Amino acid sequence: MSQHFVRIASAVLMLAMINQSGLALVDSLQVAEPPIPTPRFRSIQADYVTAIFINAVCLSADFDLTQLRMSNNSTFLGVRVGVERIQAFGFNGEINGSPFVDYNLLARLSTSRSASRIDVYAGYAYRTSSREHPYQSTLEPAGSFKIGFDAKWMLIDKLFGLMLKFNVARGGNDQTGSGGIGFVFAWDQ
């Protein structure tokens, strides 16, 4: 009788492991929330970040094109448009052409929770130099490929928070990126 019981218990456990929810109670199942309508305006933000030799100020707007049902988080694919001013220094003072102004058009993958959000982005940045120095060669405006990420932790719900940011531009006539730790003012849906 005990061998028969062990065989039945083993079979039930194997089926439960294969099904992964075979022993779950009905009240413990998670029901997916309905999708959020897209396309939609997502956020507008102004941020400032700094690190050794880099200061960056950015104003940008995010638009969601579609919601991805990858997890319990809100994950969206969208677009970011904005302008970013980057001041870069070296040991001998400002880097040639600094401060730079980037006009960005970026594809964006975003995931968020109640008080945090992470954006990964890549796309086109048109870079200009916002200052001409008489003793340095001028920086010709040029387009480049920009890739980066930012992470926001909102301290005041959907208004103010801390930010970690890093991006780099490749191509054109300059390879300078920006990054650091700073703060963000944002209106986020």
Secondary structure in CASP SS format (residue, H / E / C, confidence):
PFRMAT SS
TARGET T0000
AUTHOR 0000-0000-0000
METHOD secondary structure of the structure
MODEL  1
M C 1.00
S H 1.00
Q H 1.00
H H 1.00
F H 1.00
V H 1.00
R H 1.00
I H 1.00
A H 1.00
S H 1.00
A H 1.00
V H 1.00
L H 1.00
M H 1.00
L H 1.00
A H 1.00
M H 1.00
I H 1.00
N H 1.00
Q C 1.00
S C 1.00
G C 1.00
L C 1.00
A C 1.00
L C 1.00
V H 1.00
D H 1.00
S H 1.00
L C 1.00
Q C 1.00
V C 1.00
A C 1.00
E C 1.00
P C 1.00
P C 1.00
I C 1.00
P C 1.00
T C 1.00
P C 1.00
R E 1.00
F E 1.00
R E 1.00
S E 1.00
I E 1.00
Q E 1.00
A E 1.00
D E 1.00
Y E 1.00
V E 1.00
T E 1.00
A E 1.00
I C 1.00
F C 1.00
I E 1.00
N E 1.00
A E 1.00
V E 1.00
C E 1.00
L E 1.00
S E 1.00
A E 1.00
D E 1.00
F E 1.00
D E 1.00
L E 1.00
T E 1.00
Q E 1.00
L E 1.00
R C 1.00
M C 1.00
S C 1.00
N C 1.00
N C 1.00
S E 1.00
T E 1.00
F E 1.00
L E 1.00
G E 1.00
V E 1.00
R E 1.00
V E 1.00
G E 1.00
V E 1.00
E E 1.00
R E 1.00
I E 1.00
Q E 1.00
A E 1.00
F E 1.00
G E 1.00
F C 1.00
N C 1.00
G E 1.00
E E 1.00
I C 1.00
N C 1.00
G C 1.00
S C 1.00
P C 1.00
F E 1.00
V E 1.00
D E 1.00
Y E 1.00
N E 1.00
L E 1.00
L E 1.00
A E 1.00
R E 1.00
L E 1.00
S E 1.00
T E 1.00
S E 1.00
R C 1.00
S C 1.00
A C 1.00
S E 1.00
R E 1.00
I E 1.00
D E 1.00
V E 1.00
Y E 1.00
A E 1.00
G E 1.00
Y E 1.00
A E 1.00
Y E 1.00
R E 1.00
T E 1.00
S E 1.00
S C 1.00
R C 1.00
E C 1.00
H C 1.00
P C 1.00
Y C 1.00
Q C 1.00
S C 1.00
T C 1.00
L C 1.00
E C 1.00
P C 1.00
A E 1.00
G E 1.00
S E 1.00
F E 1.00
K E 1.00
I E 1.00
G E 1.00
F E 1.00
D E 1.00
A E 1.00
K E 1.00
W E 1.00
M E 1.00
L E 1.00
I E 1.00
D C 1.00
K C 1.00
L C 1.00
F E 1.00
G E 1.00
L E 1.00
M E 1.00
L E 1.00
K E 1.00
F E 1.00
N E 1.00
V E 1.00
A E 1.00
R E 1.00
G C 1.00
G C 1.00
N C 1.00
D C 1.00
Q C 1.00
T C 1.00
G C 1.00
S E 1.00
G E 1.00
G E 1.00
I E 1.00
G E 1.00
F E 1.00
V E 1.00
F E 1.00
A E 1.00
W E 1.00
D E 1.00
Q C 1.00
END
